[in-house]
Amino acid sequence: MRDGGTQVPQAVLSAQSAPEAGLLSTLQPALEPALEPALDLALEPALEPAALASPSRSARRRIIAGALSVLIVAGVFGFAFPRMASYGGVWASLETMSWPAILLIGAAVAANQLATWMMITAVLPSLRMRDAAVVNLGSSAVANTLPGGGAVAMGVSWAMLSSWGVGTAEYVRYTLVSGFWNVFARLGLPVAALVLLVLVGRASPPLQAAAYIGAAALLVVAVGFRAMLRSERFAGLVGRAVSRILAVGCAVIRRAPPQRVPGMLLDFRAGASGLLAERGLRITATTVASNISLWLVLLACLRCSGLTQAQVSWEVSFAAFAFVRLLSVLPVTPGGIGVVELGLTGPLIVGLDAAAAVRVAAAVLLYRAVTYLLPIPLGGAAYLWWRHSRPA
């Protein structure tokens, strides 16, 4: 019987090395609310009905977040998007797409999926590619459908991975390492886009300054992160600095500051340094490939919709993609629905005539159909397959 949140078993904690146990004990309060909904779903037959029926504060927050998401999506697709392009024109544009174009988009989607699964197996060497596909599709389906779905997707991932023998410490390392690399990628993409626009002569002086500042800042962060992994003393200094900054921020909003931040960074360094020393280059390469291949899906949709380089250049499409990727970090709606469509279409139609604007809108909606909608039924099928095939 569970009382309150889903507990990480003490036997599992005691089986880990000292640094890993310290990291797990620090992260456990943050992980439990995220893991609980998915573990309830996975372990439902073993749970008491009363435990499942009891209301919680997190459930109320999810209801509020869901209502807000519905309002945002309705506003984007009911008011903002039709002002940029009519849905009838978008459908007519999609109907003219040839089969070779559709196959090209399908190949780009498959390449992106493969790169993502390779990234997962790079961080989790013990995982098979088939299992990486299942956990990626299953968690993506949850993240794309539920308000605050990222937290629930984290629980789905844990339920699946633990059933395949992935230990708690390995899962925590996977979550943190992949999370850090995802943050670096989302921060690095806009910087790379700005630098690219400067190189091709399409950036104004303010954008040029932003590109240089962003590149310098990203370099400092990367060097500092590497120094933290190589030096225990530097990791302690960074942890204490972050702790002071968080204390000031929490004082402003009248919240209690998080505890043990310096210790958490030291524990992360001890637990992840070996993995990164052995597979850091592979993790970085597959993370980059996953993000770039996702942009190539967008570029394929633009070209297959009949848009030329003169109308929407690949540099501009990359810049729009990069900034929307950064913007979608904020979990405003499930999977960024509405936010991504508006964020991509708005900048890409600037300076185009009405006919080209319709093709841009068609390309963006097609891109979202194959990257946001398609993983939902595939993820549902992957989850059902896991439920059927997992060990009893």
Secondary structure, 3 states (H helix, E strand, C coil): CCCCCCCCCHHHHHCCCHHHHHHHHHHHHHHHHHHHHHHHHHCHHHCCHHHHHCCCHHHHHHHHHHHHHHHHHHHHHHHHHHHHCCHHHHHHHHHCCCHHHHHHHHHHHHHHHHHHHHHHHHHCCCCCHHHHHHHHHHHHHHHCCCCCHHHHHHHHHHHHHHHCCCCHHHHHHHHHHHHHHHHHHHHHHHHHHHHHHHHCCCCCHHHHHHHHHHHHHHHHHHHHHHHHHHCHHHHHHHHHHHHHHHHHHHHHCCCCCCCCHHHHHHHHHHHHHHHHHHHHHHHHHHHHHHHHHHHHHHHHHHHHCCCCCCCCCHHHHHHHHHHHHHHCCCCCCHHHCCHHHHHHHHHHCCCCCHHHHHHHHHHHHHHHHHHHHCHHHHHHHHHHHHHHHCCC
